[in-house]
Structures are given as C-alpha cells and as structure tokens.
Amino acid sequence: MLFSAIKKLCLTPKETLSRYRNNLKRSSAIQQGLLNISIFLISLFLLSIFTYFSVQNALSTRMDTNLQQKMVLLLERDSEEDDDDDDDYKRPPRALSQVRLDKEFHLVFPQRDLRLDDNKIFRKTGYSTKELSQLSKHFDVRYRFLVEHQEGSVFVVAENNDNDQDILKIVMSSFVLNGLIALILTALLVIYLANRSHRQIRRIEHVLEHAAQGDLKQRIGPTDKSNDLAHVSAQIDTMLSRLETSMSAMTDISANIAHELKTPISRLRHDLITALDQTEQGQDAEVALNDAYEESSHITETFDALLRIAQIEGGARRANFAMLDLNTVIGNVMDIYVEVAEDAGMSLVFEEGLQGKLEQGLAEARQAMMINGDKELLVQMLANLIENSIRYCPEGTAISIACLTDGDQVKLCVSDNGPGIPLEDRENVFQRLYRGDKSRTDKRGTGLGLSLVKAIVELHGADIELVDNEPGVRVEMRFL
C-alpha cells in the first residue's frame, strides 16, 4: 500500500499537493505528520552537531597524543645532541619555507628566528591547527602543531591532519545522506497515513452529514484498521443504530398513541358531553363525571408510562447505578406485595431453593447476587411483573420469585401457574400498547407493563425471556 501511495504521488503531483494545501489547516493527520518531520529534522541536526564535535574531539585527542610523544622524543634527542656534541645529527632548517612537504615534520631553531615571516606562527606555544600554503605551490596543507619554547630554542612538531578532515567530511556526508533518505521515507509514510486517515474521515463526514439530514440508516461500516478513527467509527455506528431504534420507537409510539388513545379520548369527550347535558336538564351528572375522571386517569397513566419508558431507553438513569444486592430488592418487593397478593386470593413466595441457600450461607449467597444497577427501577420491574400476574391470573394462583447464580450470570425469575401466554404472543407482549389474548386482558391495563420491564432489563445490559412454566408463564432475566 505504501508503493501505491508513491505511485499516486508521482502520477498526480499537482492534485495531491493542491489537496494537501487545502486540507492543511483542517487535517490533523497532515499536521501531525509535519510536526513529526519537524521534530525529526531538528533531532537530526542536533545529533549531527553532537557527532561532529565528538568525532573531531576524538581525532584531535589522538593526534595531540601523538604530537606530545614526538615532542618528548624531539626534546630528548636535542638534549642528547647538546650533551654528546654529536656531529652526525644535523638540525632541521631554521625557516619553515625550507621544510620539505611531508605527512609530518619537526623544527628546532633559536628563538631569535621567530622574527622571520615564516616562523611567526610559532610564537605561541601549545597546540594549534594551521593551513600552510607555503609548503605547497598548488594547494593549502592543513597541519596540527605542537610548539614548545625551551632554553632559547623553539621546538615544533607537526602532522598533516587532512585525513581527519576527510573523516569528518565522510561522517557529515553520511548524516546528510541518511537524513535525506529518512526524510523522504518519512514524508512518504506521512502521505500514506494522511491519505488513509483522510479517506476514513471523509467517510465519517459523509455519514454524519446524511445523519444530520435525517438518514439514520447510514453506517461507516467495519474496517480492518485498529486505530482511534476505527474506534470512533464503531462508536458512531453504535450511536446511529441506537438513534435509529429510538426514532423507530418514537414513530411507533406516535402511531400507538394515535391509535390506542383515540378511543379513551372519545369516551372522555362523550362522558363530559353527557355530564353537561345532564346538568342542563337538572339531572345528577355524578356517574358521568366519575367515568370521565377514570378515563382521564387512564390517559394520564398511559402517558406517564410512555414518558418513563422513553427516559429509561435514553439511558439517563445510568447515572444512578450502584452495586446492590438483588436479594435486598426482592425482600423490599415481598414486604409490599405479599399482602396485596393475599387480598387478591393469591400467594407470593420466595422460592424455597434460594431460601435454603440463604440459610446455609447468607454472606456467600448475597455476594453471589451483587449486580450494578438502579434499585428503584429494579423494584419497579419486579412490581410490574407481580402486578401483571395479579391482574391477569385467577384466584388461587401461586406467584414465585427466584434468584440464583448461573455461571457468571445472576438469574432472576418471576413465575406463576396461571393461564399463561400463547406462544404466538410471547414476542409481541413486549411491544408498547400491545394486548393479546382477551382472556388475559379482561381487566383494563395500559399495555405498557412488560414494555417498561424490558426497557429496565435492557438498561441493565441483561436479557429477558418468556418461557412456559407448565402451567403458567415464567419470566427469566439474566444479569451479568
């Protein structure tokens, strides 16, 4: 893919440069790439300077050590000459111009000869580097000198350091060449990454633009990349899926409200008109007004349930989540509904299997039933299931609640031995305002009880399923 980016850059350089120039101010990938290249160039420059001076210092130290050793030998030899008056030893020329060009040379002359133009450079003792044009007619020769003044004489040792300069040039040339190669490869890599990010960003912009216009079916889609943009894309797709579901639910709610509340509102209007006519005729309108009040209460209850479901599905209640024990929630519900069930001629029990487990080890059982959730919503969920059984089951029905562990999950069950729910209705009973078998709907309800239960279960990331209790129905909920 990197070669395709190179080919694309070579084929359409004007279009590529124009696109990058237009997107420079808004493309984070390009800006990050330019920042990386700038940091690389600055680092390379500083590293080159450091390496240059390090190599130069190492070469100078090596040469200065050699010069120091040669100076020691020169001083010893001159001292031996003075002591032994050896005629075989001849002093080097007194003028620098008389020295034969060589890789190295040495001089010994009286200090009075420092006044000669050729010897002026030796007036300062110590190490120095000079270019001596007088040693060559065609080019300057660079030497490293060590000068000592002792007992009226000047001692000079010198060595050609052009090789050291060549080494430094090779080092710097290598840095420049490697830097250019690395810069080109880095630039191509930045272009490739910028192109890839640009395509993905354009896809995200396209999807968001259509979503803003109301097309919530658009999706960015899966990608084989594993980066921040891929993660953001997945989150956007998840958000759009939830928005599409919410919008579909709102559309269904609007249709259901228009359909389901048309009759209650018509009855309310009829009751009010009847009460008004009876009042004008001097008759007692109390019955008609009571009917109107009941209809208005039913309408209000329906709206409240719909709004509560919408609030739960919106996820606003997640802020109230905390670690809690389902056994405590069940205990709170049992305290309220045991007597309600008895008044309806039914029984509500906590399943004996769990009671035995609680007797054997209360702390262990409680620890196994801990989940992260909203206590108020869970109480309402259980209350709706129990009220649903009380409302639609005959007298003598036994209602039971069980809570147990199932692997890594916590399984909560509410069951009854009533008439049950037909198999064809089990998937539809969770729909808003749905009413199935008339044998279970002889008493008035909103048709939103199980819809609210499902919304609470899904808010907690759990699963819900209706199964046959033989007889009756059992609602099973599995919490992670």
N, C-alpha and C positions, 0 to 999 in steps of 0.2 A: 504493500500500500504506500510505502514511502516513495518507491520508484514512480508510482502513478502520480503522486504529488509533484515530483520533479518533472515528469513529462508534461503535466498540466501547466506548470510554471513556464516551461520552455515554449510550449505551443502558443499560449495566450498571455504573454507578459504584460501587455498593456491593460487587458481586462483584469488580470489578477492584481496589479498594482493599483488600479483605479478602485477596485473593490476594497482592498485593504486601506486605502487612503480614506474612503468614505466611511468605513466601519471602525477606523482607528479610535475615535472618541467614544464608541459605544461597545466595542468588542473587548470583553475582559480577557479573552484568550490572547488576543494580539498584544494588549497592554502588558499582560503578564509575560508574554514572550519577549517583548522589547526590554522589559525590566530584567529578565534573566540574562539576555545578551549583554546589557549594560554592566550588570554585575560581573559577568564572565570577563568582559574586556578590561574592566578595572582590576579585577583579581589577576588577570594575566599580566597586565602592565606592572603591577606591584611585584608580582613574582619574578618577572624578568629583571627588574631593577635589583631585587634582592639577590637573585642568582648571579647577575653580572658582577656585583661588588664582592660577592662571596668567592667566585672563581678568581676574580682579579686579586683579591687579598691572598688567596691560597698560592697563586702563581708568584706574586710579589714576595711572599714569605719564603717560598722555596728558593727563589733567585737570590734574595738577600742573605739567606743562609750560605749559599754557595759563594757569594761575594765575600762574606765575612771569613770563610775558610781560606779563600785565596788571599785575602788581605793579611791574614795571620802568616801564611806561607811567605808572602812577599816581604813582610817585616822581618821574619826570621832570616830569610836569605840575604836581605840587605845588611842585617846585623852581622851575619857571618862574613860578609864581604869586608865590612869595616874592620872586623877583628883579625881576619886572616890576610887581608890585603891581597885577595886572590885576583891575579891579573886575567885569569880566564873568563871571569864574569864581566860582562860589559853592560853598562847602564842603558836603559831604553832611551830613545830620543827625548830631548827636552821639550820640543814643540809638538802639539797634537797633530799638526799637519804632516809631521814626519812619520806618524804611525801608519803601518800597513793595515788596510782594511781586512778584518778577520772577524770570526764569530765572537772572539773575546780578545782583550789586550790589557796591558798594565803599563803604568808610567811611574817613574821616580825622577824628580828633578828638584832643584833648590827652590825655596820659596820666593827668591828674588825673580824667578822666571814667571811668576804669576802675572807680572805686568804685561807679558806678551798677550796679544789678542786671542791667540788660540787657546791660551791657558786660563783665561778669565773665568771660565765656567767651573774651575776647580777651586775657587777662592772659598767657597762654602763647604764645610766638612759634612760628612754624613751621606745618606742615600739620596739619589736624585735620578730622574729619567730625562734624557735629552735626545733631540734629533741632531745628528752631526752630519751636516751637508758637506763639510769639508773633507770627509773621509771617502766620499764617492762623488764622482762628477755627474752621475746620471740620476740619482735618487737620494733621498734622505734616509739615513740609517738610524734607528732608534736603539739607544743603549741605556742600560741601567748601570749607574756609577756608585762606587763607594770611595770616598775621599778621606784621607787622614793626613794631618799635619803633625809631624814629629821631628824634633831636633833639627829644625831648619830645612827639612825636606818635605816634599809633597808626595804622598803615595796614592796612586789611583789604580783601582781595578775596575774593569768594565766588561759587560757581557751583553751581547745582542739579544734583545727581548722581542724581536719581530715574531718569533714563534708563539710567544704568549699572546701577542695581539691577534695573531691568526686564530688561536684557540678561542679567544673572547669573541671574535667575529663569527666563528662557527657556532658557538653557543647562542649568540643573539640571533643569527640566521635561523637556527633550529627553532628557537622560540617563536620567531615571526612566522616561519612556515607552518609549524604545528598550530599556532594561533589562528592562522588563516584557514587551515583545514578544519579545525574545530569550530571556528566561527561559521564556515559555510555549512557544515553538517548540522550545527545547532540551529542556524537560520532555516534550513530545510525541515528540520524536525518541528520547529515552531510553526512553520507554514502548514505542515501536515496536521498538527494538533489543532491549529486555529481553524483549518478547513473542516475538520471533523466536528469541533465544537460549534462552528458556525452553522453547519447543516442541522445539528441537533437543536440548536437554539432557534433556528428558523422554523423547524418543525413544531417546537413548543409554542412559538409566537403564533403560528398558523392555527394550532388547536385552540389556544386561548382566545384568539380573535373570533373564531367561529363560536366558541362557547359564550363569549360576551354578547354575540348576536342571537343567542338562544338555542344554538345547535349543540346540545349536550351529548350527542352520540359520537362526537369526535373523540379519538383517542390517539395518544402519541405512539403507543404500541411498545412491545418489548424490544430490548436491544441486547446485543452480546457484549456491550461495553460495561465495565464496572467502575464507574466514577460518580462524581457528585451530580452531574447532569442526568445520568441514568437513574439515580436515586430520586432526584426531583421529578423526573418524568413519571416514574412509578407512582409517586405521591400525587401528582396532578391527575393521573388516570384514576387513581382510587377516589380522589375528591370528586371528579366528574361523574364517576359511577354512583357515588352517594348522592350527588346533586340530581342526577337523572332519576334515581329511585325516589328521592324526596319530591321532585316535581311530578313524577307519575303518581305518587301517593296523594299529593295535593290535588291533582286533577281528579283522581278517583274520589277523594273526599268531597270535592265540589260537586261531582256528579251524584254521589251518595246523599249528600246533604239536600241537594235539589230534589232528589227522588224520595228519600226517606222522610224528610221534614215537611214535604208538601201536604201530606195527609194530616199530621198533627196541627200544622198551622191552619189548615182549612177547618179542622174540628174546633180549634180555639176560636176562630172567627165566627163559626156557627154558634158556639156556646155564648159568645159575647152578644151576638145579634139576638139570640133567644132571650138572654137576660135583659137586654134593652127593651125588647118587645113586651116581655112580661112586666117590666117596671112601668112602661107606658100604659099597660092595661090594668095596672093596680094589682097584679098577681105577685106571689112570692118568687123572687129570682134566685134564691139561695142555692138551689140544686144546680142551676145552670152556671152560677158563678163558681161553685166548687169544682164543677167539671172543667171550667176554663182555667182555674188555678192548677189543677192536676196536669192539664195539657201544657201549660206554661212551664211547670216544674220539669215535666218530661223533656221539653225542648231545651231548657237550661242545662239539665243533666247531660243531654246528648252533646251540646256544645262544649261543656266543661270537659267531658271525656275526650272529645276530639282535640281540644287545645292541649290537654295533658299528654296525649299520645304524641302530638307534634313536638312538644317540648322535650319529651324523652328521646324521640328519634333524632332530634337536633343535637343531642349529646351534652346539653347544658348541665345535666345533673351529674356528670362525671366528676365535677369539682367536689362533690360531697362524698366521694368514695373513701372508704377506710377499711382496715382489716376488722372483720366481725365474725362472730360465731353463728352459723345457721341454727344451731340448737337453741340459742337465745331468742332468735327471731321466731322460731316455731313456738317456743314457750310463750312469748308475748301474744301470738295469734291464738294459741289454745286458750289462754286465760279469757279472751274475749268471746270466742265463738263456740266454746263447749256448751254454754247455756243457751246461745242462740239456736244451736242445732237441736238441743233438747226441747226447746219451745216449739220447734217445727216437727217434733216427733221423730227425730233422727239422732244418730250418735256420731261423735267426733273423737277419734282416738289417735294416740301416738303409737305407731307400730311397735308391737311387743319385742321384735328382734332388736330394735335400737335401744329399747328400754333396758333389755338385758345387757347390752353392751355398755350402756351408761352405768349400770350397777357394778359391772366388773371393773371398769376403769374410766371414771368420769374425765379425768385430766387428759388421758390418751384420746378418748373419743372427741372431746372438744377440740383438741389440737388438730385432729383429722378433718374437722368440719370448718376450719377457718378459710374464708374467702375475702376477696377485696370487692366491696360493694356498697350500695346505698341502703341503709337499714329501713328507711321509710318506704322506699319503693319495693323492697322485698316483702315487707309486711303487707303492702297493698296488693302485691302479686298473689300471695297466699290467700288474702282475704277475698280477692276476686274469684279465685278457684273454688274456695269453700262456698261462697255465696252463690256461685253458678250451680254447684251441686244441690244446695238447699233449695234454690229457686226451681230447678227443673226436675228434681227427683221426688218420688212419692214418699209418704211417711214410712218409717221403718228402715230407711236407707242408712247404711253404715259408711261413714266417710273416714278415711285414714290418711295419715301423713307419715312418711318415712324419709329418713335422711341417712345415707351411708356412703362409704367410700367405694369407688370403682376404679381401681388402678390409681392413676394420678388425678382422677376427677372426683368431684363430690356430686353425688346423685341425689336429687330431691324429687320425691314422688307424692302426688296427691291423687287419691283414687276413691271411687265409690262403686257400689253394686247396684246402681240404678238402671234405667233402660238403655244407657249407653248412647253413642253417637254412630250413625250409619257410616260405613267405610267411605262412601262417596262424598260425605260431608266433612271428613276429618281435615282435608286440606283447605277447605273453604271457611271453616269456622274462625280462622284467624283473620279473615278479611273484615274490614270495618263495615259495620251495619249489616252484616250477613246474618240471616236467620234461615235455619234449615228445617229439620223435621218439626212439624207443628206440635207433635206430642211433647216436645221439649220446650216449646215456646207458648204454652198455654198461659203463662204469666208474662206480663209486659216487661220488656227489657230494652236496653239501647242497642244491643247487638255489638257492643264495643268492649265487653269484659275481656274476652280472650285476645282481642287485638291489643288491649293495654298490657295483658300478661306477656304476649310475645314481644312487644316493644321493650318491656323491662328486661326480659331474658336476653334479648339481643344487645341491649345496652351493656350488660354484664359479660358479653362475649361468650354466652352459654348457648346450648342447643335445647330445643323443646320438641317433644314428640308425643302424639296421642296414640295409645295402644289399647287393645282390647283387654279388659280386666276379667272378663268371663265370670259373672256378668258385670256390666257397667263399663266405665272408661277409666284409664289411668294416664295421668299427665306426668311425663318424665322430663326432668330438666337436669342437664349435666353442666356443672361449673368447673372450670379449670383451676 
